[in-house]
Amino acid sequence: MGVFREIHVNADIAIAQWQLLLATGDVAWLKEYGWPVIREIAQFWVSRVEYNPAGRRYEIHHVTSPDEAV
C-alpha cells in the first residue's frame, strides 16, 4: 500500500526543473520543457487537496513522507 502513497517524488521532479534553470540559466528550455512538467505536477497536487473548514486550511491526505523508515 505504501507505494501508492509515495507521491512526494512528484514535488522532487518539479524542483529539479527549477534547479536546472538555476544551474544553466536556460529560460528557453524552461519555457519549452521545464514549465510543462511543473504545471502538470502543480495540477496533480491541486487535484489532491481538500479544504478542511474546521481547521480553515487545505490538506493533502494519504501521502507518505520522504523518510518512510522513521
GILIN-V887843 format. One record per helix or strand of 3 or more residues. SS is the DSSP state (a for helix, b for strand). FROM is the first residue (numbers start at 1). LEN is the number of residues. If there is no record, write none. Layout:
# GILIN-V887843
SS|FROM|LEN, SS|FROM|LEN
This chain:
# GILIN-V887843
a|2|4, a|9|16, a|27|22, b|50|3, b|57|3
